[in-house]
Amino acid sequence: MFDLTFKLLFLFLQASTLLLLYFNLTQIRISKLGIILFPIILIASYLTMSYFFFLPLLAYFYIIGQKYSFLRLRRFSWFYSVYTLFSYSIFSYSTQTLFNFFFQDTVLRCYSGIFNLITIVLAPLCCNYLILKLIGPDLDFMSRHSEHFDKTFFLSINLPLTFFCTIQIITHWAESFLVSKNNPLRIYMLVLFLILVIVTIKYLQDRINLVNKKKIQSLKDQQLIDLEHYVNQIENTYEQLRYFQHDFKNILISLNESIKTNDINLVRENYQHILKSQNIVQDTNKSELNFPKLNNIKNMLIKSILYAYLVQATQKRVPVTLEVTEPIVNEPIDTFDYVRLLSILLDNALEEAEKYPDGVVHLCFIKNNDLTVIIENTCHENYKQLPELFKKSISSKGKQRGLGLASAEMILNKYKNISLETQVAGQVFTQKMIMKW
């Protein structure tokens, strides 16, 4: 009875250690029910399948990864599952081998509780902590830029890990039932596994360096395109101001001639004619090209982009409302990325709204504990598959014109503190971008 209790206790510690390793690797928060089920699955698997109990555990971690991971991280589910079990097994296996090499059987039996605690809990946790310190940045880069890693890459990582994980378990079983205690098989396998770990880490780093170089070059090219786009907008705004200045001069001359006649009816007639010719609608509360709430945007690049779009919307006769609750400074995002995101979202909103006579755009900046940017536009189309809009070449605007939102998602993948929520309710298409300080 005591031996059974002792064994169940260490199985529970083993389950806790595996869950902790998986969380440290993935940062996935498993539900309470999932946490309760895991030790039950482990104990049941061990009692019924002995040394092959790892097979249900692989399935468990894979299902958890598929259920609780972000969509872009689900491709890593099998890698996370195999790595968790393989790393735990190999570090526990290696520690046990060292104990057998340095200590006599009598010492191991006398202090079996301490040795088991080190082998089952402390050694895997400490070794994995060191390994994640080494490859953690690489794994983080992979998760943030998963779109750059194809199926061939994942197969080249997952297949060897799965194969060697299976071999490791089979070796442990063979040592217990097929070969003698002093057989050097364990030492050979440890050397082989060490080589595998080194080769895998080197392969990961080489592939990530290659992707990183391509990513940097792509960002440079995109920034040049964005800068050219921004300069063109500034030039267009400047030209519009020049034309306005020229027209305004002629308007004043025309009004002056009317005033000289002292004929108020003629003055009123010319004034109405000028308003009509310039497509200006009188409003006692608003003035075109006057956006005082932009003063709360302190980033000059963002303010310029917003002004250009507001002017563009005014020219296209698309009503725009702008709300900026309070001054906004030091946004938690790179300025060029911020410009690109806003340009994409505002372009889409304006292009959609101008399709309809009742089309409007609402733009709101809310600063609380985080910064929320809300862009709403009129939308009469029925978007049944919103995630499809974020794929390349998929767009409501026509074939091969859907790179905008796909590019936006690539930018967002760089930031863990920024999320983009898309919603269609009635005839309103809403994009809500939340930035955490």
Kinemage of the C-alpha trace (Angstrom):
@kinemage 1
@onewidth
@group {chain A} dominant
@subgroup {mainchain}
@vectorlist {calphas} color= white
{ca met a 1} P 0.000 0.000 0.000
{ca phe a 2} L 2.826 2.374 0.894
{ca asp a 3} L 4.652 1.595 -2.355
{ca leu a 4} L 1.508 2.286 -4.397
{ca thr a 5} L 0.955 5.619 -2.637
{ca phe a 6} L 4.601 6.514 -3.167
{ca lys a 7} L 4.387 5.679 -6.870
{ca leu a 8} L 1.152 7.650 -7.335
{ca leu a 9} L 2.719 10.650 -5.611
{ca phe a 10} L 5.656 10.668 -8.009
{ca leu a 11} L 3.341 10.195 -10.986
{ca phe a 12} L 1.445 13.272 -9.806
{ca leu a 13} L 4.739 15.194 -9.529
{ca gln a 14} L 5.645 14.021 -13.012
{ca ala a 15} L 2.320 15.278 -14.363
{ca ser a 16} L 2.797 18.646 -12.654
{ca thr a 17} L 6.304 18.965 -14.069
{ca leu a 18} L 5.149 18.182 -17.619
{ca leu a 19} L 2.358 20.765 -17.387
{ca leu a 20} L 4.817 23.364 -16.106
{ca leu a 21} L 7.270 22.582 -18.923
{ca tyr a 22} L 4.484 22.919 -21.497
{ca phe a 23} L 3.334 26.245 -20.044
{ca asn a 24} L 6.902 27.641 -19.959
{ca leu a 25} L 7.291 26.690 -23.605
{ca thr a 26} L 3.939 27.871 -24.970
{ca gln a 27} L 2.516 30.354 -22.417
{ca ile a 28} L -0.854 28.674 -23.061
{ca arg a 29} L -3.242 28.898 -20.120
{ca ile a 30} L -5.009 25.559 -19.790
{ca ser a 31} L -8.469 25.407 -18.243
{ca lys a 32} L -8.914 24.007 -14.735
{ca leu a 33} L -10.677 20.966 -16.170
{ca gly a 34} L -7.754 20.328 -18.530
{ca ile a 35} L -5.282 20.558 -15.636
{ca ile a 36} L -7.341 18.131 -13.528
{ca leu a 37} L -7.662 15.646 -16.402
{ca phe a 38} L -3.942 15.519 -17.195
{ca pro a 39} L -2.675 13.619 -14.092
{ca ile a 40} L -5.644 11.254 -14.435
{ca ile a 41} L -4.696 10.562 -18.073
{ca leu a 42} L -1.020 10.128 -17.141
{ca ile a 43} L -1.687 7.712 -14.282
{ca ala a 44} L -4.228 5.711 -16.301
{ca ser a 45} L -1.856 5.549 -19.278
{ca tyr a 46} L 1.060 4.473 -17.117
{ca leu a 47} L -0.938 1.722 -15.403
{ca thr a 48} L -2.307 0.363 -18.690
{ca met a 49} L 0.484 1.084 -21.197
{ca ser a 50} L 3.585 1.091 -18.972
{ca tyr a 51} L 6.564 2.603 -20.839
{ca phe a 52} L 4.390 3.673 -23.794
{ca phe a 53} L 2.228 5.974 -21.683
{ca phe a 54} L 3.648 8.932 -23.637
{ca leu a 55} L 1.322 8.287 -26.609
{ca pro a 56} L -1.881 9.580 -24.914
{ca leu a 57} L 0.142 12.479 -23.481
{ca leu a 58} L 1.232 13.491 -26.986
{ca ala a 59} L -2.419 13.509 -28.061
{ca tyr a 60} L -3.393 15.522 -24.960
{ca phe a 61} L -0.839 18.291 -25.514
{ca tyr a 62} L -1.621 18.431 -29.240
{ca ile a 63} L -5.360 18.870 -28.552
{ca ile a 64} L -4.606 21.560 -25.943
{ca gly a 65} L -2.441 23.417 -28.479
{ca gln a 66} L -5.155 23.261 -31.119
{ca lys a 67} L -7.874 24.409 -28.719
{ca tyr a 68} L -6.196 27.205 -26.765
{ca ser a 69} L -3.542 28.589 -29.145
{ca phe a 70} L -3.995 31.594 -31.401
{ca leu a 71} L -4.839 30.596 -34.963
{ca arg a 72} L -1.358 31.392 -36.260
{ca leu a 73} L 0.285 29.268 -33.503
{ca arg a 74} L -1.693 26.081 -34.092
{ca arg a 75} L 0.935 24.951 -36.586
{ca phe a 76} L 3.302 24.613 -33.617
{ca ser a 77} L 1.006 22.289 -31.648
{ca trp a 78} L 2.781 19.054 -32.556
{ca phe a 79} L 6.244 20.563 -32.088
{ca tyr a 80} L 5.301 21.823 -28.618
{ca ser a 81} L 3.831 18.429 -27.706
{ca val a 82} L 6.810 16.362 -28.849
{ca tyr a 83} L 9.373 18.802 -27.460
{ca thr a 84} L 7.727 18.789 -24.011
{ca leu a 85} L 7.767 14.998 -23.709
{ca phe a 86} L 11.111 14.442 -25.417
{ca ser a 87} L 12.954 17.091 -23.409
{ca tyr a 88} L 11.445 15.841 -20.149
{ca ser a 89} L 12.325 12.254 -20.994
{ca ile a 90} L 15.876 12.947 -22.142
{ca phe a 91} L 16.811 15.153 -19.189
{ca ser a 92} L 15.280 12.752 -16.696
{ca tyr a 93} L 16.963 9.858 -18.511
{ca ser a 94} L 20.345 11.606 -18.497
{ca thr a 95} L 20.114 12.462 -14.796
{ca gln a 96} L 19.278 8.867 -13.931
{ca thr a 97} L 22.248 7.674 -15.983
{ca leu a 98} L 24.606 10.007 -14.119
{ca phe a 99} L 23.289 8.816 -10.765
{ca asn a 100} L 23.809 5.183 -11.777
{ca phe a 101} L 27.342 6.007 -12.885
{ca phe a 102} L 28.463 7.935 -9.783
{ca phe a 103} L 26.538 6.179 -6.991
{ca gln a 104} L 26.327 2.587 -5.850
{ca asp a 105} L 23.037 0.713 -5.776
{ca thr a 106} L 22.890 0.778 -1.981
{ca val a 107} L 23.110 4.584 -1.937
{ca leu a 108} L 20.468 4.903 -4.648
{ca arg a 109} L 18.079 2.641 -2.755
{ca cys a 110} L 18.739 4.394 0.556
{ca tyr a 111} L 18.020 7.866 -0.843
{ca ser a 112} L 15.603 6.819 -3.582
{ca gly a 113} L 13.083 9.533 -2.658
{ca ile a 114} L 15.610 12.350 -3.100
{ca phe a 115} L 17.042 10.878 -6.311
{ca asn a 116} L 13.568 10.392 -7.762
{ca leu a 117} L 12.612 13.973 -6.884
{ca ile a 118} L 15.710 15.273 -8.674
{ca thr a 119} L 15.196 12.970 -11.663
{ca ile a 120} L 11.456 13.553 -12.056
{ca val a 121} L 11.141 17.249 -11.173
{ca leu a 122} L 14.280 19.311 -10.598
{ca ala a 123} L 16.538 18.094 -13.423
{ca pro a 124} L 13.938 18.461 -16.251
{ca leu a 125} L 12.839 21.888 -15.008
{ca cys a 126} L 16.377 23.271 -14.639
{ca cys a 127} L 17.665 21.831 -17.922
{ca asn a 128} L 14.632 23.054 -19.841
{ca tyr a 129} L 15.015 26.487 -18.308
{ca leu a 130} L 18.575 26.660 -19.681
{ca ile a 131} L 17.531 25.334 -23.090
{ca leu a 132} L 14.677 27.857 -23.376
{ca lys a 133} L 17.092 30.636 -22.424
{ca leu a 134} L 19.176 29.546 -25.399
{ca ile a 135} L 16.461 28.975 -28.017
{ca gly a 136} L 13.657 31.057 -26.483
{ca pro a 137} L 14.284 34.106 -28.733
{ca asp a 138} L 14.268 31.821 -31.782
{ca leu a 139} L 10.978 30.204 -30.785
{ca asp a 140} L 9.487 33.621 -30.091
{ca phe a 141} L 10.565 34.820 -33.546
{ca met a 142} L 9.031 31.715 -35.128
{ca ser a 143} L 5.711 32.255 -33.369
{ca arg a 144} L 5.545 35.941 -34.369
{ca his a 145} L 6.458 35.225 -38.007
{ca ser a 146} L 4.916 31.796 -38.503
{ca glu a 147} L 3.705 32.736 -41.989
{ca his a 148} L 7.334 32.572 -43.209
{ca phe a 149} L 7.768 28.905 -42.204
{ca asp a 150} L 6.232 26.349 -44.546
{ca lys a 151} L 5.116 22.752 -43.998
{ca thr a 152} L 8.507 21.414 -45.095
{ca phe a 153} L 10.183 23.257 -42.242
{ca phe a 154} L 7.793 21.880 -39.633
{ca leu a 155} L 8.129 18.360 -41.045
{ca ser a 156} L 11.928 18.618 -40.905
{ca ile a 157} L 11.650 19.473 -37.189
{ca asn a 158} L 8.688 17.372 -36.091
{ca leu a 159} L 9.566 14.085 -37.784
{ca pro a 160} L 13.075 13.699 -36.248
{ca leu a 161} L 11.828 14.789 -32.819
{ca thr a 162} L 8.920 12.333 -32.962
{ca phe a 163} L 11.194 9.525 -34.175
{ca phe a 164} L 13.817 10.043 -31.494
{ca cys a 165} L 11.199 10.505 -28.799
{ca thr a 166} L 9.804 7.108 -29.768
{ca ile a 167} L 13.293 5.577 -29.871
{ca gln a 168} L 14.075 6.986 -26.429
{ca ile a 169} L 10.978 5.410 -24.886
{ca ile a 170} L 11.623 2.093 -26.654
{ca thr a 171} L 15.232 2.160 -25.422
{ca his a 172} L 14.072 2.665 -21.847
{ca trp a 173} L 11.678 -0.283 -22.243
{ca ala a 174} L 14.401 -2.452 -23.812
{ca glu a 175} L 16.760 -1.734 -20.912
{ca ser a 176} L 14.161 -3.083 -18.509
{ca phe a 177} L 13.179 -6.240 -20.396
{ca leu a 178} L 15.643 -7.129 -23.174
{ca val a 179} L 19.238 -6.146 -22.338
{ca ser a 180} L 21.464 -6.472 -19.312
{ca lys a 181} L 21.910 -3.676 -16.825
{ca asn a 182} L 25.509 -2.973 -17.831
{ca asn a 183} L 24.717 -2.737 -21.547
{ca pro a 184} L 26.221 0.473 -23.056
{ca leu a 185} L 23.039 1.139 -25.061
{ca arg a 186} L 22.042 4.007 -22.757
{ca ile a 187} L 25.365 5.817 -23.240
{ca tyr a 188} L 25.156 5.448 -27.025
{ca met a 189} L 21.622 6.801 -27.084
{ca leu a 190} L 22.536 9.773 -24.881
{ca val a 191} L 25.357 10.719 -27.254
{ca leu a 192} L 23.004 10.355 -30.212
{ca phe a 193} L 20.344 12.506 -28.537
{ca leu a 194} L 22.903 15.171 -27.646
{ca ile a 195} L 23.973 15.332 -31.301
{ca leu a 196} L 20.302 15.608 -32.316
{ca val a 197} L 19.725 18.524 -29.948
{ca ile a 198} L 22.792 20.382 -31.247
{ca val a 199} L 21.874 19.784 -34.905
{ca thr a 200} L 18.248 20.836 -34.297
{ca ile a 201} L 19.250 24.059 -32.555
{ca lys a 202} L 21.726 24.879 -35.337
{ca tyr a 203} L 19.108 24.177 -38.006
{ca leu a 204} L 16.564 26.365 -36.216
{ca gln a 205} L 19.008 29.243 -35.914
{ca asp a 206} L 20.082 29.020 -39.570
{ca arg a 207} L 16.509 29.027 -40.846
{ca ile a 208} L 15.501 31.846 -38.535
{ca asn a 209} L 18.507 33.954 -39.568
{ca leu a 210} L 17.549 33.450 -43.213
{ca val a 211} L 13.926 34.423 -42.575
{ca asn a 212} L 15.041 37.388 -40.476
{ca lys a 213} L 17.232 38.726 -43.283
{ca lys a 214} L 14.349 38.428 -45.752
{ca lys a 215} L 12.028 40.075 -43.252
{ca ile a 216} L 14.388 43.012 -42.701
{ca gln a 217} L 14.783 43.531 -46.449
{ca ser a 218} L 11.025 43.317 -46.931
{ca leu a 219} L 10.467 45.899 -44.183
{ca lys a 220} L 13.020 48.227 -45.751
{ca asp a 221} L 11.318 47.924 -49.128
{ca gln a 222} L 7.901 48.469 -47.563
{ca gln a 223} L 9.090 51.501 -45.604
{ca leu a 224} L 10.409 53.045 -48.810
{ca ile a 225} L 7.043 52.449 -50.471
{ca asp a 226} L 5.206 53.904 -47.467
{ca leu a 227} L 7.525 56.896 -47.364
{ca glu a 228} L 6.933 57.529 -51.068
{ca his a 229} L 3.182 57.206 -50.487
{ca tyr a 230} L 3.382 59.619 -47.554
{ca val a 231} L 5.422 62.160 -49.559
{ca asn a 232} L 2.923 61.940 -52.418
{ca gln a 233} L 0.073 62.645 -50.008
{ca ile a 234} L 1.900 65.650 -48.594
{ca glu a 235} L 2.582 66.909 -52.128
{ca asn a 236} L -1.079 66.494 -53.061
{ca thr a 237} L -2.168 68.343 -49.933
{ca tyr a 238} L 0.286 71.133 -50.705
{ca glu a 239} L -0.997 71.401 -54.284
{ca gln a 240} L -4.556 71.552 -52.988
{ca leu a 241} L -3.609 74.388 -50.664
{ca arg a 242} L -1.961 76.248 -53.548
{ca tyr a 243} L -5.082 75.870 -55.679
{ca phe a 244} L -7.208 76.982 -52.768
{ca gln a 245} L -5.013 80.037 -52.263
{ca his a 246} L -5.300 80.915 -55.964
{ca asp a 247} L -9.089 80.372 -56.000
{ca phe a 248} L -9.503 82.295 -52.771
{ca lys a 249} L -7.718 85.286 -54.306
{ca asn a 250} L -10.054 85.258 -57.322
{ca ile a 251} L -13.061 84.896 -55.006
{ca leu a 252} L -12.044 87.968 -53.033
{ca ile a 253} L -11.579 89.977 -56.249
{ca ser a 254} L -15.027 88.869 -57.473
{ca leu a 255} L -16.669 89.795 -54.170
{ca asn a 256} L -14.830 93.123 -54.086
{ca glu a 257} L -16.243 94.079 -57.461
{ca ser a 258} L -19.735 93.176 -56.271
{ca ile a 259} L -19.344 95.186 -53.053
{ca lys a 260} L -18.268 98.268 -55.010
{ca thr a 261} L -21.725 98.390 -56.651
{ca asn a 262} L -23.371 98.680 -53.190
{ca asp a 263} L -25.984 96.262 -54.486
{ca ile a 264} L -26.643 93.773 -51.650
{ca asn a 265} L -28.694 91.533 -53.930
{ca leu a 266} L -25.802 91.274 -56.373
{ca val a 267} L -23.398 90.560 -53.509
{ca arg a 268} L -25.701 87.848 -52.199
{ca glu a 269} L -26.132 86.371 -55.692
{ca asn a 270} L -22.372 86.261 -56.319
{ca tyr a 271} L -21.769 84.790 -52.859
{ca gln a 272} L -24.227 81.947 -53.468
{ca his a 273} L -22.741 81.365 -56.915
{ca ile a 274} L -19.256 81.052 -55.371
{ca leu a 275} L -20.479 78.564 -52.778
{ca lys a 276} L -22.130 76.474 -55.477
{ca ser a 277} L -19.123 76.563 -57.839
{ca gln a 278} L -16.812 75.416 -55.002
{ca asn a 279} L -19.165 72.613 -53.848
{ca ile a 280} L -19.356 74.173 -50.381
{ca val a 281} L -22.410 73.472 -48.252
{ca gln a 282} L -23.097 76.031 -45.567
{ca asp a 283} L -23.043 74.745 -42.001
{ca thr a 284} L -23.018 77.093 -39.070
{ca asn a 285} L -21.365 74.521 -36.819
{ca lys a 286} L -18.693 73.032 -39.112
{ca ser a 287} L -16.035 74.278 -41.417
{ca glu a 288} L -14.419 72.194 -44.149
{ca leu a 289} L -10.734 71.374 -43.876
{ca asn a 290} L -10.902 72.347 -40.221
{ca phe a 291} L -10.221 69.483 -37.827
{ca pro a 292} L -9.359 70.972 -34.428
{ca lys a 293} L -9.438 67.596 -32.679
{ca leu a 294} L -6.320 66.634 -34.616
{ca asn a 295} L -4.452 68.854 -32.162
{ca asn a 296} L -4.710 66.014 -29.647
{ca ile a 297} L -2.598 63.821 -31.954
{ca lys a 298} L 0.958 64.801 -31.042
{ca asn a 299} L 2.787 62.490 -33.457
{ca met a 300} L 3.326 64.714 -36.515
{ca leu a 301} L 3.563 61.826 -38.988
{ca ile a 302} L 0.254 60.385 -37.768
{ca lys a 303} L -1.355 63.809 -37.698
{ca ser a 304} L -0.283 64.445 -41.306
{ca ile a 305} L -1.637 61.089 -42.479
{ca leu a 306} L -4.950 61.669 -40.710
{ca tyr a 307} L -5.242 65.183 -42.129
{ca ala a 308} L -4.581 63.929 -45.657
{ca tyr a 309} L -7.298 61.287 -45.341
{ca leu a 310} L -9.784 63.727 -43.831
{ca val a 311} L -9.182 66.127 -46.702
{ca gln a 312} L -9.561 63.255 -49.173
{ca ala a 313} L -12.852 62.194 -47.575
{ca thr a 314} L -14.111 65.792 -47.674
{ca gln a 315} L -13.311 66.044 -51.378
{ca lys a 316} L -15.150 62.780 -52.038
{ca arg a 317} L -18.154 64.087 -50.104
{ca val a 318} L -17.893 61.254 -47.542
{ca pro a 319} L -18.923 62.521 -44.080
{ca val a 320} L -16.265 61.805 -41.464
{ca thr a 321} L -16.482 62.179 -37.693
{ca leu a 322} L -13.300 62.338 -35.665
{ca glu a 323} L -13.095 61.877 -31.898
{ca val a 324} L -9.851 62.157 -29.923
{ca thr a 325} L -10.682 62.099 -26.216
{ca glu a 326} L -7.390 63.518 -24.942
{ca pro a 327} L -3.798 64.213 -26.063
{ca ile a 328} L -2.036 61.089 -27.304
{ca val a 329} L 1.748 60.743 -27.200
{ca asn a 330} L 4.287 57.915 -27.222
{ca glu a 331} L 2.129 55.275 -28.875
{ca pro a 332} L 3.480 51.759 -28.095
{ca ile a 333} L 4.270 50.953 -31.726
{ca asp a 334} L 6.926 51.841 -34.278
{ca thr a 335} L 5.843 55.008 -36.115
{ca phe a 336} L 6.285 53.531 -39.604
{ca asp a 337} L 4.244 50.466 -38.633
{ca tyr a 338} L 1.581 52.772 -37.169
{ca val a 339} L 1.471 54.794 -40.389
{ca arg a 340} L 1.142 51.625 -42.475
{ca leu a 341} L -1.641 50.202 -40.303
{ca leu a 342} L -3.666 53.411 -40.271
{ca ser a 343} L -3.175 53.912 -44.020
{ca ile a 344} L -4.448 50.389 -44.761
{ca leu a 345} L -7.470 50.630 -42.457
{ca leu a 346} L -8.415 54.160 -43.530
{ca asp a 347} L -7.957 53.343 -47.226
{ca asn a 348} L -10.307 50.371 -46.889
{ca ala a 349} L -12.877 52.340 -44.876
{ca leu a 350} L -12.948 55.275 -47.289
{ca glu a 351} L -13.055 53.132 -50.437
{ca glu a 352} L -15.969 51.130 -49.013
{ca ala a 353} L -17.928 54.131 -47.705
{ca glu a 354} L -17.736 56.112 -50.951
{ca lys a 355} L -19.585 53.306 -52.762
{ca tyr a 356} L -22.862 54.300 -51.095
{ca pro a 357} L -24.819 57.574 -51.090
{ca asp a 358} L -25.262 57.235 -47.330
{ca gly a 359} L -21.661 56.154 -46.733
{ca val a 360} L -19.948 57.569 -43.638
{ca val a 361} L -16.708 56.982 -41.735
{ca his a 362} L -16.283 57.293 -37.966
{ca leu a 363} L -12.780 57.549 -36.530
{ca cys a 364} L -12.201 57.498 -32.772
{ca phe a 365} L -9.067 57.492 -30.567
{ca ile a 366} L -9.713 56.521 -26.939
{ca lys a 367} L -6.944 56.695 -24.357
{ca asn a 368} L -7.453 54.909 -21.041
{ca asn a 369} L -5.186 52.211 -19.654
{ca asp a 370} L -4.559 51.379 -23.297
{ca leu a 371} L -4.995 53.154 -26.633
{ca thr a 372} L -8.003 52.085 -28.701
{ca val a 373} L -8.387 53.160 -32.323
{ca ile a 374} L -11.854 52.513 -33.777
{ca ile a 375} L -12.591 52.888 -37.492
{ca glu a 376} L -16.168 52.350 -38.644
{ca asn a 377} L -17.535 52.633 -42.146
{ca thr a 378} L -20.784 51.970 -43.966
{ca cys a 379} L -20.850 48.506 -45.477
{ca his a 380} L -23.798 46.932 -47.300
{ca glu a 381} L -21.945 43.739 -48.241
{ca asn a 382} L -22.312 40.515 -46.256
{ca tyr a 383} L -18.919 39.254 -45.089
{ca lys a 384} L -19.539 35.672 -44.021
{ca gln a 385} L -15.872 34.702 -43.713
{ca leu a 386} L -14.044 37.601 -42.029
{ca pro a 387} L -10.700 35.705 -41.652
{ca glu a 388} L -10.593 35.337 -45.454
{ca leu a 389} L -10.161 39.124 -45.784
{ca phe a 390} L -6.765 38.835 -44.088
{ca lys a 391} L -5.372 36.455 -46.700
{ca lys a 392} L -3.299 37.633 -49.628
{ca ser a 393} L -5.213 38.215 -52.870
{ca ile a 394} L -8.553 38.034 -51.028
{ca ser a 395} L -10.472 41.290 -51.015
{ca ser a 396} L -13.933 42.714 -51.392
{ca lys a 397} L -12.393 45.194 -53.817
{ca gly a 398} L -11.500 42.676 -56.520
{ca lys a 399} L -8.952 40.063 -57.469
{ca gln a 400} L -5.319 40.635 -56.439
{ca arg a 401} L -6.235 43.747 -54.458
{ca gly a 402} L -6.461 42.096 -51.044
{ca leu a 403} L -2.875 42.593 -49.890
{ca gly a 404} L -3.807 45.426 -47.513
{ca leu a 405} L -5.298 43.506 -44.597
{ca ala a 406} L -2.812 40.658 -45.094
{ca ser a 407} L -0.017 43.212 -44.713
{ca ala a 408} L -1.751 44.619 -41.636
{ca glu a 409} L -1.822 41.182 -40.039
{ca met a 410} L 1.891 40.707 -40.756
{ca ile a 411} L 2.626 43.977 -38.969
{ca leu a 412} L 0.407 43.045 -36.006
{ca asn a 413} L 2.189 39.707 -35.637
{ca lys a 414} L 5.278 41.657 -34.559
{ca tyr a 415} L 3.533 43.032 -31.468
{ca lys a 416} L 2.197 41.022 -28.551
{ca asn a 417} L 0.672 44.165 -27.032
{ca ile a 418} L -1.528 45.025 -30.035
{ca ser a 419} L -4.684 43.299 -31.226
{ca leu a 420} L -7.114 44.004 -34.064
{ca glu a 421} L -10.781 43.094 -33.744
{ca thr a 422} L -12.984 43.010 -36.842
{ca gln a 423} L -16.773 43.029 -36.658
{ca val a 424} L -19.717 43.484 -39.002
{ca ala a 425} L -22.984 44.498 -37.384
{ca gly a 426} L -25.879 45.499 -39.604
{ca gln a 427} L -24.447 47.861 -42.192
{ca val a 428} L -21.410 48.922 -40.159
{ca phe a 429} L -17.937 47.450 -40.663
{ca thr a 430} L -15.787 48.034 -37.563
{ca gln a 431} L -12.041 47.688 -37.036
{ca lys a 432} L -10.899 48.111 -33.431
{ca met a 433} L -7.154 48.243 -32.777
{ca ile a 434} L -6.128 48.000 -29.110
{ca met a 435} L -2.595 48.945 -28.048
{ca lys a 436} L -1.452 48.194 -24.512
{ca trp a 437} L 1.093 50.547 -23.024
